[in-house]
Amino acid sequence: MLHVAIIGYGGIAGAHAPAWKLLEERGKAKLVAVCDIDPAKFTMKQETNISTGKELPPEVHTYTDYHDMLQNEKIDLVDICLPTPLHAPVATEVLRMGYHVQCEKPMARTYAQALAMLDAAKASGRTLMIGQGLRFALEYVFLKEKIESGEFGKPVSGVFRRLSGPPLWAWENWYMNHDMSGGCLWDMHIHDVDMIRFLFGEPKAVSCVTEDLYAGDDVVHSRFYYDNLAVTAIGDWSQEGVAFMSDYCIAFEKATVRCENGEITVYPRNGESTGEKWSPKLEGDNFFANELSFITDVVSQGIENNTNPPESAAATIRLCELLKQSADENGAVVSCE
């Protein structure tokens, strides 16, 4: 059983900890220690759009310095849940210390930092994976399978949305500092940017317009240019007072697939079948558990990571930089080649 430590016990870690507990029950991995500079985080319940902030079980050791934690504990895998600007420096250091690393998204604040993380992983011989968790979410796995099987024909258009209020719960309100978070583009919109690449491959070009309301780039409208395929995505964390929601709608040659907050409906096109809508039954764990289970298997069993390699996460960071370039140029079309 792998021994796991979390660095950074803020909002997202409150979703990781229950997933590690589930994997412990299955005999795969055990969370043995967590670190946060604020010891109050170990007992508080912090509500976010993805976590209920469950308290830590008493057997998990707590630290306020991750160097002390790694020195005192027997750890195989480090789960980094720190604010974005700390991802690259801490992941690089921990990899060089000889630990396997799971790091939350976004991989880094810049593409250059992401490349440095790749170099550190290669030099250390350790596993690095980035928390682009939608690749393990059942509703997106379903979509990926239908694209690859061709069951519904080729996709012809796609729309992705991710909407919420501003994330004001974080340590020292760091999300509202654009230099640290990158705004909605880097933090929330990046999920759909990564998924679009995962589903359809690399776009030929992109364009993007944004609005600055809080941190900057808080409302993001992006277009991705492919041959014979129209794809757009909206990220918006200006929806104060409204619960988080996400959806997608993909039109195929033979059907349209719509998903709202994890619930999928398939609408066959007239003439291809009965025309009656239907919903697939999706069974399994949430994407946090699936993602952490996957990296556990990569580390403990040596399986190859073809689903979520860090090189792909770095390419998503690069694409976000091109979207930002377009936004800074008033929506200009920017080539990805």
C-alpha positions, 0 to 999 in steps of 0.5 A: 500500500502506497503511503501518501502525503498532502501538501496544502490543505485548502479547498481542493484537498478537502475533496482529495482526502475522502478519495484517499480514504476510499483507496485505503479501504480498497488496500491501494493507498493510505493518507498518512500526513498532511501539511499546511502553513495554517494549522486551523485548516486541519479541523475546519470545514471549508465549503467550496464549489467541489468540496465539503471540507471534511475534517481529517481523521485523527490518525493522519499526522499534521505538519506546518512545514513540508520539509519536516513532514517528508523527513519524519514520515515514510512517504511514496507519493506527494499530493500537491494541493497548493495555490497555483504559483507554488505548483512548479517550485514545490513539485520540482523540489519534491521530485528531485527529492525522490518522491512521486508527485500528483499535482493539482491543476493548473500544472503551472502558471507559465509554460516555461515552468511546466517544462521545468517540471517535466525536466525534473520528473525525467531527471528524477525518474519519478512519476509526475501527474497533473490533476486534469481530473475531467479525463477521469470523470464518467460523463467525459469518459462516455463522450471520449468513448463515443468519439473514438468508437464512431457510434454516433458518427463524427462530431460536428460541433461542441459547446462547453460551459463552466460557471460559478460565483467568484472563488473568495474562500481561498487563503489570503484571497489568492484567486483574486490576484491575477498574477497568482491565479491567472483568473478564470482562464487559468483556474476554471476554464482550463478544465474545458481547454484541456478536455477539448484537446483530449477529445478532439486533438490540437486545434489549428488556431484559437481566439478568445475574449475576456472581461475583467471584473475581479482578478482579470480574465474572469469571464472567458469566451474561447473558440477553437478552430478545427477542420469541419468542427466548430468548438466554443467554450465559456468560463465565467466566475462572475455569477455571484449567488449562483451555484456552480454548474457545468455542461456540454453539448456535442452534435454528432452526425447521428446524435446530439449528446447533452450533459448538465452537471454529470447527467447525460441525455442522448438525442438521436437524429431523425432518420437514424433511429427511433428519435427518442432520447435516452440517458446512459447509466453511469456507474463508478466513483467520482473523478477525484477517486478515479484520478488518484486511483489511476496514479496509484496504479501507475506508481505501484504497478508501473503501468504506462500513463497514456490517459493523462501524461504530464506532457499533455498537461503542459500542452494545455498550459501552452494553449492557455497562453495562446488564448491569453495572447488572443484576449490581449489582442482583442480576440485575434485568431492565433495560430497553434502551429 
